């Protein structure tokens, strides 16, 4: 949200409003963390899609399928932990 708002100010040529936003330390931290958070969100979405595809694939042995899904979901959980670690460090509301 903040990044979008900042981009709108820039696009509209409202430099003063953009600079005013940057006076808030929390906003600076959020804008700085946005690329990392977006990357983790994309990674989580990809892992979830992969897990769903594996789970639906009836051509894979059920035991192998279960192991693959578990591994993908373990990776998903690790990504979620990284995401929330950043969120908690920045004191962002969930």
C-alpha positions as CSV (number, residue, x, y, z in Angstrom):
1,X,0.0,0.0,0.0
2,X,2.7,2.5,1.0
3,X,4.8,1.8,-2.0
4,X,1.8,2.3,-4.3
5,X,1.0,5.5,-2.5
6,X,4.6,6.7,-2.9
7,X,4.5,5.8,-6.6
8,X,1.3,7.8,-7.1
9,X,2.8,10.8,-5.4
10,X,5.9,10.5,-7.7
11,X,3.8,10.0,-10.8
12,X,1.6,13.1,-9.9
13,X,4.7,15.2,-9.3
14,X,3.8,15.6,-5.6
15,X,7.3,15.6,-4.3
16,X,6.4,17.3,-1.1
17,X,3.9,14.6,-0.1
18,X,6.4,11.8,-1.0
19,X,9.1,13.5,1.1
20,X,6.6,14.0,4.0
21,X,5.9,10.2,3.9
22,X,9.7,9.5,4.1
23,X,10.0,11.5,7.4
24,X,8.2,8.6,9.1
25,X,10.9,6.0,10.1
26,X,8.3,3.2,10.0
27,X,7.4,4.1,6.4
28,X,11.0,4.1,5.4
29,X,11.5,0.6,6.8
30,X,8.4,-0.7,5.2
31,X,9.3,0.7,1.8
32,X,12.8,-0.8,2.2
33,X,11.4,-4.2,3.2
34,X,8.8,-4.3,0.4
35,X,11.0,-6.0,-2.2
36,X,12.0,-8.8,0.2
37,X,8.5,-9.3,1.4
38,X,7.2,-9.4,-2.2
39,X,9.8,-11.9,-3.2
40,X,8.9,-14.2,-0.3
41,X,5.2,-13.9,-1.1
42,X,5.9,-14.9,-4.7
43,X,8.0,-17.8,-3.5
44,X,5.2,-19.0,-1.2
45,X,2.7,-18.8,-4.0
46,X,4.9,-20.8,-6.3
47,X,5.5,-23.5,-3.7
48,X,1.8,-23.8,-3.0
49,X,1.0,-24.2,-6.7
50,X,3.7,-26.8,-7.0
51,X,2.4,-28.7,-4.0
52,X,-1.1,-28.6,-5.4
53,X,0.1,-29.9,-8.8
54,X,2.0,-32.8,-7.2
55,X,-0.9,-33.7,-4.9
56,X,-3.2,-33.9,-7.9
57,X,-0.8,-35.9,-10.1
58,X,-2.2,-39.5,-10.0
59,X,0.8,-40.7,-12.2
60,X,3.1,-40.5,-9.2
61,X,3.3,-43.2,-6.6
62,X,1.2,-42.1,-3.6
63,X,4.1,-42.4,-1.1
64,X,6.5,-40.4,-3.4
65,X,3.7,-37.8,-3.9
66,X,3.2,-37.5,-0.2
67,X,6.9,-37.0,0.4
68,X,7.2,-34.4,-2.4
69,X,4.2,-32.5,-1.1
70,X,5.6,-32.6,2.5
71,X,8.9,-31.2,1.2
72,X,7.3,-28.4,-0.7
73,X,5.1,-27.5,2.3
74,X,8.2,-27.6,4.6
75,X,9.8,-25.1,2.2
76,X,6.5,-23.0,2.2
77,X,6.6,-23.0,6.0
78,X,10.2,-21.8,6.1
79,X,9.4,-19.0,3.7
80,X,6.4,-18.0,5.9
81,X,8.7,-17.9,8.9
82,X,11.1,-15.6,7.1
83,X,8.2,-13.4,6.0
84,X,6.8,-13.1,9.6
85,X,10.3,-12.6,11.0
86,X,10.6,-9.5,8.8
87,X,7.0,-8.4,9.6
88,X,7.6,-8.8,13.3
89,X,10.9,-7.0,13.2
90,X,9.3,-4.0,11.5
91,X,6.3,-4.1,13.9
92,X,3.8,-4.4,11.0
93,X,0.3,-5.3,11.8
94,X,-0.7,-8.8,10.4
